[in-house]
Amino acid sequence: MENYDSSIYDKLSVAVDLLVFTIENDALKILMVERSEDPFANMLALPGVFVGIKETLDEAAIRGIREEAGLEDIYFEQLYSFGEVERDPRMRIISVAYMALVPIEKLNFHAGERTLSAKLVDVKELLGSDEKVAFDHKKIIEYGRWRLANKVEYTKIAFHLVGEEFTLPNLQKVYEILLGKSLYKANFRKKIAPMIEETDRSTSGDAHRPSKLYRLKDEE
Amino acid sequence: MENYDSSIYDKLSVAVDLLVFTIENDALKILMVERSEDPFANMLALPGVFVGIKETLDEAAIRGIREEAGLEDIYFEQLYSFGEVERDPRMRIISVAYMALVPIEKLNFHAGERTLSAKLVDVKELLGSDEKVAFDHKKIIEYGRWRLANKVEYTKIAFHLVGEEFTLPNLQKVYEILLGKSLYKANFRKKIAPMIEETDRSTSGDAHRPSKLYRLKDEE
Protein backbone atom coordinates (compact mmCIF):
# COMPACT_ATOMS: atom_id res chain seq x y z
CA MET A 1 0.00 0.00 0.00
CA GLU A 2 1.36 3.40 -0.94
CA ASN A 3 1.97 5.93 1.77
CA TYR A 4 -1.14 7.89 2.23
CA ASP A 5 -1.84 11.58 2.40
CA SER A 6 -5.58 12.01 2.55
CA SER A 7 -5.47 15.36 0.80
CA ILE A 8 -4.12 14.01 -2.46
CA TYR A 9 -6.09 10.84 -2.94
CA ASP A 10 -9.41 10.57 -4.64
CA LYS A 11 -12.47 9.46 -2.82
CA LEU A 12 -15.19 7.55 -4.53
CA SER A 13 -18.63 6.29 -3.77
CA VAL A 14 -19.19 2.59 -3.45
CA ALA A 15 -22.54 0.92 -4.04
CA VAL A 16 -23.72 -2.61 -3.51
CA ASP A 17 -25.92 -3.79 -6.39
CA LEU A 18 -28.07 -6.85 -5.88
CA LEU A 19 -28.82 -9.70 -8.23
CA VAL A 20 -31.71 -11.47 -6.54
CA PHE A 21 -32.38 -14.61 -8.58
CA THR A 22 -35.36 -16.92 -8.31
CA ILE A 23 -37.12 -19.47 -10.45
CA GLU A 24 -40.73 -18.86 -11.45
CA ASN A 25 -42.75 -20.75 -14.04
CA ASP A 26 -39.73 -22.78 -15.07
CA ALA A 27 -37.62 -19.71 -15.87
CA LEU A 28 -34.77 -17.92 -14.13
CA LYS A 29 -36.00 -14.52 -12.99
CA ILE A 30 -34.23 -11.55 -11.44
CA LEU A 31 -35.63 -8.84 -9.21
CA MET A 32 -35.45 -5.40 -10.82
CA VAL A 33 -36.81 -1.96 -10.13
CA GLU A 34 -38.07 0.65 -12.56
CA ARG A 35 -36.21 3.90 -12.10
CA SER A 36 -38.47 6.85 -11.42
CA GLU A 37 -35.97 9.56 -12.34
CA ASP A 38 -32.92 10.41 -14.37
CA PRO A 39 -30.44 9.12 -15.20
CA PHE A 40 -32.12 6.24 -16.99
CA ALA A 41 -35.65 7.22 -15.91
CA ASN A 42 -38.28 4.52 -16.62
CA MET A 43 -35.62 1.93 -17.29
CA LEU A 44 -35.06 -1.23 -15.36
CA ALA A 45 -32.17 -1.32 -12.88
CA LEU A 46 -30.83 -3.62 -10.23
CA PRO A 47 -31.82 -2.74 -6.69
CA GLY A 48 -28.87 -1.30 -4.80
CA VAL A 49 -27.70 0.85 -1.91
CA PHE A 50 -24.69 3.03 -1.23
CA VAL A 51 -22.19 1.63 1.23
CA GLY A 52 -22.15 3.75 4.37
CA ILE A 53 -18.92 4.84 6.01
CA LYS A 54 -19.60 2.62 9.02
CA GLU A 55 -20.96 -0.36 7.16
CA THR A 56 -19.18 -3.41 5.78
CA LEU A 57 -19.93 -4.59 2.25
CA ASP A 58 -21.88 -7.59 3.57
CA GLU A 59 -23.89 -5.33 5.89
CA ALA A 60 -24.76 -3.07 2.99
CA ALA A 61 -25.86 -6.13 1.00
CA ILE A 62 -28.08 -7.33 3.85
CA ARG A 63 -29.59 -3.86 4.21
CA GLY A 64 -30.21 -3.64 0.47
CA ILE A 65 -31.87 -7.03 0.39
CA ARG A 66 -34.12 -5.92 3.23
CA GLU A 67 -34.88 -2.37 2.10
CA GLU A 68 -35.07 -2.92 -1.62
CA ALA A 69 -36.38 -6.46 -1.88
CA GLY A 70 -38.21 -6.85 1.43
CA LEU A 71 -36.31 -10.05 2.17
CA GLU A 72 -34.44 -11.39 5.20
CA ASP A 73 -32.29 -14.44 5.80
CA ILE A 74 -31.70 -15.42 2.22
CA TYR A 75 -28.56 -16.84 0.70
CA PHE A 76 -26.18 -14.28 -0.76
CA GLU A 77 -22.57 -14.04 -1.83
CA GLN A 78 -20.31 -11.37 -3.23
CA LEU A 79 -20.00 -11.66 -6.98
CA TYR A 80 -17.61 -9.13 -8.48
CA SER A 81 -16.74 -5.44 -8.35
CA PHE A 82 -17.40 -3.26 -11.38
CA GLY A 83 -15.37 -0.11 -11.73
CA GLU A 84 -15.66 1.37 -15.21
CA VAL A 85 -15.00 5.08 -14.92
CA GLU A 86 -18.11 6.23 -16.79
CA ARG A 87 -20.52 3.57 -15.57
CA ASP A 88 -22.63 6.15 -13.72
CA PRO A 89 -23.12 9.54 -15.41
CA ARG A 90 -23.58 11.32 -12.07
CA MET A 91 -20.24 10.57 -10.50
CA ARG A 92 -17.66 7.91 -9.93
CA ILE A 93 -19.33 4.95 -8.28
CA ILE A 94 -17.78 1.54 -7.90
CA SER A 95 -20.35 -1.22 -7.73
CA VAL A 96 -19.76 -4.32 -5.64
CA ALA A 97 -22.28 -6.79 -7.04
CA TYR A 98 -23.85 -9.39 -4.78
CA MET A 99 -25.84 -12.39 -5.91
CA ALA A 100 -28.75 -13.65 -3.78
CA LEU A 101 -30.85 -16.75 -4.39
CA VAL A 102 -34.35 -17.26 -3.07
CA PRO A 103 -37.08 -19.82 -3.66
CA ILE A 104 -40.11 -18.22 -5.29
CA GLU A 105 -42.37 -19.13 -2.35
CA LYS A 106 -40.37 -16.94 -0.03
CA LEU A 107 -40.34 -14.08 -2.50
CA ASN A 108 -44.10 -14.16 -2.98
CA PHE A 109 -44.67 -14.32 0.72
CA HIS A 110 -42.75 -11.09 1.17
CA ALA A 111 -44.06 -9.31 -1.90
CA GLY A 112 -46.50 -7.19 0.11
CA GLU A 113 -43.70 -5.74 2.22
CA ARG A 114 -41.63 -4.55 -0.68
CA THR A 115 -41.18 -0.83 -0.59
CA LEU A 116 -40.29 -0.34 -4.22
CA SER A 117 -42.03 -1.44 -7.35
CA ALA A 118 -39.67 -4.36 -7.64
CA LYS A 119 -40.63 -6.91 -10.25
CA LEU A 120 -39.40 -10.20 -11.57
CA VAL A 121 -37.81 -10.13 -15.00
CA ASP A 122 -37.07 -13.18 -17.14
CA VAL A 123 -33.27 -13.28 -17.37
CA LYS A 124 -33.02 -15.15 -20.66
CA GLU A 125 -35.56 -12.87 -22.34
CA LEU A 126 -33.86 -9.74 -21.02
CA LEU A 127 -30.37 -10.79 -22.06
CA GLY A 128 -31.59 -11.98 -25.45
CA SER A 129 -33.40 -8.73 -26.20
CA ASP A 130 -32.26 -5.25 -27.22
CA GLU A 131 -33.88 -3.73 -24.16
CA LYS A 132 -31.61 -1.16 -22.57
CA VAL A 133 -31.02 -1.49 -18.86
CA ALA A 134 -29.84 1.34 -16.59
CA PHE A 135 -26.11 1.86 -15.99
CA ASP A 136 -23.97 -1.21 -16.78
CA HIS A 137 -26.52 -3.44 -15.09
CA LYS A 138 -27.14 -5.59 -18.15
CA LYS A 139 -23.46 -6.51 -18.20
CA ILE A 140 -23.59 -7.23 -14.46
CA ILE A 141 -26.61 -9.49 -14.93
CA GLU A 142 -24.82 -11.28 -17.77
CA TYR A 143 -21.84 -11.87 -15.52
CA GLY A 144 -24.04 -13.11 -12.67
CA ARG A 145 -25.91 -15.44 -14.99
CA TRP A 146 -22.63 -16.91 -16.19
CA ARG A 147 -21.20 -17.32 -12.71
CA LEU A 148 -24.38 -18.97 -11.45
CA ALA A 149 -24.34 -21.53 -14.27
CA ASN A 150 -20.69 -22.12 -13.59
CA LYS A 151 -21.13 -22.66 -9.85
CA VAL A 152 -24.00 -25.06 -10.35
CA GLU A 153 -21.53 -27.53 -11.80
CA TYR A 154 -19.29 -27.82 -8.76
CA THR A 155 -21.19 -26.48 -5.73
CA LYS A 156 -24.56 -26.93 -4.04
CA ILE A 157 -25.69 -23.43 -4.93
CA ALA A 158 -28.78 -24.62 -6.84
CA PHE A 159 -30.34 -25.87 -3.61
CA HIS A 160 -30.94 -22.27 -2.54
CA LEU A 161 -33.52 -21.98 -5.31
CA VAL A 162 -35.71 -24.81 -4.07
CA GLY A 163 -37.44 -24.97 -0.72
CA GLU A 164 -36.00 -26.95 2.17
CA GLU A 165 -37.81 -30.03 0.88
CA PHE A 166 -38.08 -30.79 -2.82
CA THR A 167 -38.91 -33.57 -5.22
CA LEU A 168 -36.23 -34.90 -7.53
CA PRO A 169 -38.06 -33.80 -10.70
CA ASN A 170 -38.30 -30.31 -9.24
CA LEU A 171 -34.59 -30.22 -8.39
CA GLN A 172 -33.65 -31.53 -11.81
CA LYS A 173 -35.74 -28.81 -13.45
CA VAL A 174 -33.85 -26.16 -11.46
CA TYR A 175 -30.51 -27.59 -12.56
CA GLU A 176 -31.68 -27.66 -16.16
CA ILE A 177 -32.84 -24.06 -16.06
CA LEU A 178 -29.55 -22.89 -14.57
CA LEU A 179 -27.43 -24.93 -16.95
CA GLY A 180 -29.60 -24.12 -19.95
CA LYS A 181 -29.81 -27.71 -21.11
CA SER A 182 -31.66 -30.97 -20.51
CA LEU A 183 -30.10 -33.58 -18.28
CA TYR A 184 -30.43 -37.34 -18.35
CA LYS A 185 -32.44 -38.38 -15.33
CA ALA A 186 -30.16 -41.29 -14.43
CA ASN A 187 -26.97 -39.21 -14.67
CA PHE A 188 -28.51 -36.36 -12.73
CA ARG A 189 -29.67 -38.61 -9.91
CA LYS A 190 -26.30 -40.29 -9.67
CA LYS A 191 -24.58 -36.92 -9.43
CA ILE A 192 -26.78 -35.49 -6.69
CA ALA A 193 -27.35 -38.69 -4.71
CA PRO A 194 -24.42 -38.05 -2.31
CA MET A 195 -25.74 -34.60 -1.45
CA ILE A 196 -29.34 -35.39 -0.53
CA GLU A 197 -31.42 -37.59 1.74
CA GLU A 198 -35.02 -38.76 1.71
CA THR A 199 -37.54 -37.32 4.14
CA ASP A 200 -40.52 -39.39 5.27
CA ARG A 201 -42.87 -37.07 3.41
CA SER A 202 -44.25 -37.02 -0.11
CA THR A 203 -46.07 -34.48 -2.20
CA SER A 204 -49.81 -35.02 -2.06
CA GLY A 205 -50.70 -36.61 -5.30
CA ASP A 206 -53.59 -34.90 -7.07
CA ALA A 207 -53.46 -35.97 -10.70
CA HIS A 208 -49.94 -37.32 -10.30
CA ARG A 209 -48.50 -40.09 -8.27
CA PRO A 210 -47.12 -38.64 -5.05
CA SER A 211 -43.40 -37.83 -5.24
CA LYS A 212 -40.99 -38.46 -2.40
CA LEU A 213 -39.64 -35.29 -0.79
CA TYR A 214 -35.89 -34.93 -0.31
CA ARG A 215 -33.68 -32.49 1.52
CA LEU A 216 -30.02 -31.46 1.41
CA LYS A 217 -27.83 -33.51 3.73
CA ASP A 218 -26.72 -31.64 6.81
CA GLU A 219 -23.10 -32.72 7.06
CA GLU A 220 -19.88 -30.82 6.40
CA MET B 1 -29.98 2.31 -6.78
CA GLU B 2 -31.21 4.90 -4.31
CA ASN B 3 -31.73 8.42 -5.47
CA TYR B 4 -28.53 10.27 -4.98
CA ASP B 5 -27.71 13.57 -3.34
CA SER B 6 -23.96 13.92 -3.32
CA SER B 7 -23.97 15.99 -0.15
CA ILE B 8 -25.36 13.28 2.06
CA TYR B 9 -23.51 10.19 0.90
CA ASP B 10 -20.24 8.99 2.23
CA LYS B 11 -17.20 8.80 0.08
CA LEU B 12 -14.56 6.19 0.65
CA SER B 13 -11.16 5.34 -0.66
CA VAL B 14 -10.73 2.24 -2.73
CA ALA B 15 -7.45 0.40 -3.06
CA VAL B 16 -6.37 -2.49 -5.23
CA ASP B 17 -4.24 -4.97 -3.29
CA LEU B 18 -2.21 -7.50 -5.25
CA LEU B 19 -1.57 -11.14 -4.57
CA VAL B 20 1.28 -11.99 -6.92
CA PHE B 21 1.82 -15.74 -6.65
CA THR B 22 4.70 -17.73 -8.02
CA ILE B 23 6.36 -21.08 -7.41
CA GLU B 24 9.97 -21.15 -6.26
CA ASN B 25 11.90 -24.13 -4.91
CA ASP B 26 8.79 -26.30 -4.95
CA ALA B 27 6.80 -23.93 -2.76
CA LEU B 28 4.03 -21.42 -3.41
CA LYS B 29 5.37 -17.92 -2.77
CA ILE B 30 3.73 -14.52 -2.69
CA LEU B 31 5.25 -11.11 -3.34
CA MET B 32 5.16 -8.89 -0.26
CA VAL B 33 6.67 -5.57 0.77
CA GLU B 34 7.99 -4.51 4.14
CA ARG B 35 6.24 -1.40 5.34
CA SER B 36 8.59 1.46 6.12
CA GLU B 37 6.18 3.45 8.25
CA ASP B 38 3.15 3.32 10.48
CA PRO B 39 0.64 1.90 10.63
CA PHE B 40 2.19 -1.56 10.78
CA ALA B 41 5.77 -0.31 10.28
CA ASN B 42 8.29 -3.09 9.58
CA MET B 43 5.53 -5.59 8.95
CA LEU B 44 4.88 -7.40 5.72
CA ALA B 45 2.03 -6.19 3.54
CA LEU B 46 0.62 -6.87 0.12
CA PRO B 47 1.67 -4.42 -2.55
CA GLY B 48 -1.20 -2.15 -3.52
CA VAL B 49 -2.27 1.17 -4.98
CA PHE B 50 -5.19 3.51 -4.50
CA VAL B 51 -7.71 3.56 -7.31
CA GLY B 52 -7.65 6.94 -9.03
CA ILE B 53 -10.84 8.79 -9.92
CA LYS B 54 -10.18 8.29 -13.65
CA GLU B 55 -8.95 4.72 -13.46
CA THR B 56 -10.85 1.45 -13.71
CA LEU B 57 -10.17 -1.31 -11.19
CA ASP B 58 -8.31 -3.35 -13.81
CA GLU B 59 -6.21 -0.33 -14.77
CA ALA B 60 -5.28 0.21 -11.14
CA ALA B 61 -4.30 -3.47 -10.89
CA ILE B 62 -2.11 -3.22 -13.99
CA ARG B 63 -0.48 -0.06 -12.65
CA GLY B 64 0.11 -1.70 -9.27
CA ILE B 65 1.65 -4.76 -10.85
CA ARG B 66 3.97 -2.50 -12.83
CA GLU B 67 4.85 0.03 -10.12
CA GLU B 68 4.99 -2.25 -7.13
CA ALA B 69 6.16 -5.53 -8.63
CA GLY B 70 8.02 -4.34 -11.72
CA LEU B 71 6.00 -6.70 -13.91
CA GLU B 72 4.14 -6.34 -17.20
CA ASP B 73 1.88 -8.63 -19.17
CA ILE B 74 1.22 -11.21 -16.50
CA TYR B 75 -1.99 -13.07 -15.83
CA PHE B 76 -4.30 -11.46 -13.29
CA GLU B 77 -7.91 -11.63 -12.22
CA GLN B 78 -10.08 -9.90 -9.69
CA LEU B 79 -10.45 -11.95 -6.55
CA TYR B 80 -12.76 -10.39 -3.98
CA SER B 81 -13.49 -7.06 -2.31
CA PHE B 82 -12.80 -6.64 1.39
CA GLY B 83 -14.73 -3.99 3.25
CA GLU B 84 -14.41 -4.39 7.01
CA VAL B 85 -14.93 -0.96 8.55
CA GLU B 86 -11.79 -0.99 10.71
CA ARG B 87 -9.46 -2.80 8.33
CA ASP B 88 -7.27 0.27 7.95
CA PRO B 89 -6.68 2.41 11.07
CA ARG B 90 -6.12 5.55 9.01
CA MET B 91 -9.47 5.79 7.31
CA ARG B 92 -12.14 3.81 5.54
CA ILE B 93 -10.56 1.97 2.64
CA ILE B 94 -12.21 -0.78 0.67
CA SER B 95 -9.74 -3.20 -0.84
CA VAL B 96 -10.41 -4.87 -4.17
CA ALA B 97 -7.99 -7.79 -4.16
CA TYR B 98 -6.49 -9.05 -7.40
CA MET B 99 -4.62 -12.28 -7.87
CA ALA B 100 -1.73 -12.47 -10.36
CA LEU B 101 0.26 -15.54 -11.35
CA VAL B 102 3.74 -15.47 -12.77
CA PRO B 103 6.39 -18.10 -13.51
CA ILE B 104 9.46 -17.59 -11.32
CA GLU B 105 11.71 -17.05 -14.36
CA LYS B 106 9.80 -13.94 -15.31
CA LEU B 107 9.84 -12.63 -11.77
CA ASN B 108 13.60 -13.07 -11.43
CA PHE B 109 14.20 -11.43 -14.78
CA HIS B 110 12.41 -8.33 -13.60
CA ALA B 111 13.76 -8.28 -10.05
CA GLY B 112 16.28 -5.57 -10.82
CA GLU B 113 13.56 -3.19 -11.95
CA ARG B 114 11.50 -3.49 -8.81
CA THR B 115 11.15 -0.15 -7.11
CA LEU B 116 10.24 -1.44 -3.68
CA SER B 117 11.91 -3.96 -1.48
CA ALA B 118 9.45 -6.59 -2.59
CA LYS B 119 10.33 -10.11 -1.54
CA LEU B 120 8.94 -13.58 -1.95
CA VAL B 121 7.33 -15.13 1.09
CA ASP B 122 6.47 -18.80 1.50
CA VAL B 123 2.66 -18.87 1.68
CA LYS B 124 2.32 -22.09 3.65
CA GLU B 125 4.89 -20.99 6.22
CA LEU B 126 3.33 -17.56 6.59
CA LEU B 127 -0.22 -18.86 7.01
CA GLY B 128 0.93 -21.57 9.40
CA SER B 129 2.84 -19.15 11.61
CA ASP B 130 1.81 -16.57 14.21
CA GLU B 131 3.52 -13.82 12.24
CA LYS B 132 1.37 -10.72 12.09
CA VAL B 133 0.80 -9.20 8.69
CA ALA B 134 -0.26 -5.58 8.08
CA PHE B 135 -3.96 -4.70 7.85
CA ASP B 136 -6.22 -7.70 7.06
CA HIS B 137 -3.72 -8.92 4.48
CA LYS B 138 -3.20 -12.30 6.12
CA LYS B 139 -6.92 -13.00 5.73
CA ILE B 140 -6.78 -11.81 2.12
CA ILE B 141 -3.84 -14.13 1.41
CA GLU B 142 -5.72 -17.01 3.04
CA TYR B 143 -8.69 -16.34 0.81
CA GLY B 144 -6.50 -16.11 -2.29
CA ARG B 145 -4.74 -19.34 -1.41
CA TRP B 146 -8.09 -21.08 -1.03
CA ARG B 147 -9.48 -19.70 -4.27
CA LEU B 148 -6.36 -20.65 -6.19
CA ALA B 149 -6.50 -24.27 -4.96
CA ASN B 150 -10.17 -24.31 -5.81
CA LYS B 151 -9.72 -23.01 -9.35
CA VAL B 152 -6.94 -25.46 -10.10
CA GLU B 153 -9.52 -28.23 -10.03
CA TYR B 154 -11.72 -26.94 -12.80
CA THR B 155 -9.75 -24.36 -14.81
CA LYS B 156 -6.37 -24.05 -16.55
CA ILE B 157 -5.14 -21.45 -14.07
CA ALA B 158 -2.11 -23.53 -12.98
CA PHE B 159 -0.55 -23.12 -16.42
CA HIS B 160 0.17 -19.48 -15.62
CA LEU B 161 2.74 -20.67 -13.09
CA VAL B 162 4.85 -22.62 -15.55
CA GLY B 163 6.62 -21.19 -18.56
CA GLU B 164 5.17 -21.49 -22.06
CA GLU B 165 6.84 -24.88 -22.40
CA PHE B 166 7.03 -27.33 -19.55
CA THR B 167 7.74 -30.95 -18.77
CA LEU B 168 4.97 -33.14 -17.39
CA PRO B 169 6.80 -33.78 -14.09
CA ASN B 170 7.17 -30.03 -13.67
CA LEU B 171 3.48 -29.41 -14.38
CA GLN B 172 2.45 -32.18 -12.00
CA LYS B 173 4.62 -30.65 -9.27
CA VAL B 174 2.84 -27.30 -9.72
CA TYR B 175 -0.56 -28.98 -9.43
CA GLU B 176 0.56 -30.81 -6.31
CA ILE B 177 1.84 -27.65 -4.66
CA LEU B 178 -1.38 -25.79 -5.39
CA LEU B 179 -3.60 -28.65 -4.29
CA GLY B 180 -1.44 -29.49 -1.29
CA LYS B 181 -1.38 -33.20 -2.02
CA SER B 182 0.38 -35.82 -4.12
CA LEU B 183 -1.26 -36.95 -7.34
CA TYR B 184 -1.03 -40.30 -9.08
CA LYS B 185 0.96 -39.81 -12.24
CA ALA B 186 -1.41 -41.85 -14.43
CA ASN B 187 -4.52 -40.03 -13.19
CA PHE B 188 -2.88 -36.66 -13.52
CA ARG B 189 -1.75 -37.30 -17.07
CA LYS B 190 -5.17 -38.53 -18.09
CA LYS B 191 -6.78 -35.40 -16.67
CA ILE B 192 -4.48 -32.91 -18.38
CA ALA B 193 -3.99 -34.77 -21.66
CA PRO B 194 -6.86 -32.96 -23.44
CA MET B 195 -5.42 -29.56 -22.52
CA ILE B 196 -1.84 -29.92 -23.72
CA GLU B 197 0.20 -30.83 -26.78
CA GLU B 198 3.77 -31.99 -27.35
CA THR B 199 6.36 -29.66 -28.78
CA ASP B 200 9.29 -31.02 -30.79
CA ARG B 201 11.69 -29.98 -28.05
CA SER B 202 13.02 -31.69 -24.93
CA THR B 203 14.88 -30.55 -21.86
CA SER B 204 18.61 -31.07 -22.23
CA GLY B 205 19.41 -34.06 -20.15
CA ASP B 206 22.25 -33.50 -17.71
CA ALA B 207 22.02 -36.21 -15.07
CA HIS B 208 18.49 -37.11 -16.13
CA ARG B 209 17.05 -38.50 -19.30
CA PRO B 210 15.76 -35.61 -21.41
CA SER B 211 12.06 -34.85 -20.86
CA LYS B 212 9.68 -33.94 -23.63
CA LEU B 213 8.48 -30.35 -23.49
CA TYR B 214 4.74 -29.67 -23.73
CA ARG B 215 2.63 -26.56 -24.13
CA LEU B 216 -0.98 -25.57 -23.52
CA LYS B 217 -3.22 -26.16 -26.53
CA ASP B 218 -4.23 -23.00 -28.34
CA GLU B 219 -7.89 -23.67 -29.05
CA GLU B 220 -11.00 -22.18 -27.50
Chai-1 contact restraints between the chains, C-beta under 6 A:
chainA,res_idxA,chainB,res_idxB,connection_type,confidence,min_distance_angstrom,max_distance_angstrom,comment,restraint_id
A,M1,B,A45,contact,1.0,0.0,6.0,A-B,restraint_1
A,M1,B,G48,contact,1.0,0.0,6.0,A-B,restraint_2
A,E2,B,V49,contact,1.0,0.0,6.0,A-B,restraint_3
A,Y9,B,S13,contact,1.0,0.0,6.0,A-B,restraint_4
A,Y9,B,F50,contact,1.0,0.0,6.0,A-B,restraint_5
A,D10,B,G52,contact,1.0,0.0,6.0,A-B,restraint_6
A,D10,B,I53,contact,1.0,0.0,6.0,A-B,restraint_7
A,K11,B,K11,contact,1.0,0.0,6.0,A-B,restraint_8
A,K11,B,S13,contact,1.0,0.0,6.0,A-B,restraint_9
A,L12,B,V14,contact,1.0,0.0,6.0,A-B,restraint_10
A,S13,B,Y9,contact,1.0,0.0,6.0,A-B,restraint_11
A,S13,B,K11,contact,1.0,0.0,6.0,A-B,restraint_12
A,V14,B,L12,contact,1.0,0.0,6.0,A-B,restraint_13
A,V14,B,I94,contact,1.0,0.0,6.0,A-B,restraint_14
A,A45,B,M1,contact,1.0,0.0,6.0,A-B,restraint_15
A,G48,B,M1,contact,1.0,0.0,6.0,A-B,restraint_16
A,V49,B,E2,contact,1.0,0.0,6.0,A-B,restraint_17
A,F50,B,Y9,contact,1.0,0.0,6.0,A-B,restraint_18
A,G52,B,D10,contact,1.0,0.0,6.0,A-B,restraint_19
A,I53,B,D10,contact,1.0,0.0,6.0,A-B,restraint_20
A,I53,B,R92,contact,1.0,0.0,6.0,A-B,restraint_21
A,K54,B,V85,contact,1.0,0.0,6.0,A-B,restraint_22
A,T56,B,G83,contact,1.0,0.0,6.0,A-B,restraint_23
A,T56,B,E84,contact,1.0,0.0,6.0,A-B,restraint_24
A,T56,B,V85,contact,1.0,0.0,6.0,A-B,restraint_25
A,L57,B,G83,contact,1.0,0.0,6.0,A-B,restraint_26
A,S81,B,S81,contact,1.0,0.0,6.0,A-B,restraint_27
A,S81,B,V96,contact,1.0,0.0,6.0,A-B,restraint_28
A,G83,B,T56,contact,1.0,0.0,6.0,A-B,restraint_29
A,G83,B,L57,contact,1.0,0.0,6.0,A-B,restraint_30
A,E84,B,T56,contact,1.0,0.0,6.0,A-B,restraint_31
A,V85,B,K54,contact,1.0,0.0,6.0,A-B,restraint_32
A,V85,B,T56,contact,1.0,0.0,6.0,A-B,restraint_33
A,R90,B,Y4,contact,1.0,0.0,6.0,A-B,restraint_34
A,R92,B,I53,contact,1.0,0.0,6.0,A-B,restraint_35
A,I94,B,V14,contact,1.0,0.0,6.0,A-B,restraint_36
A,V96,B,S81,contact,1.0,0.0,6.0,A-B,restraint_37
A,Y154,B,Y154,contact,1.0,0.0,6.0,A-B,restraint_38
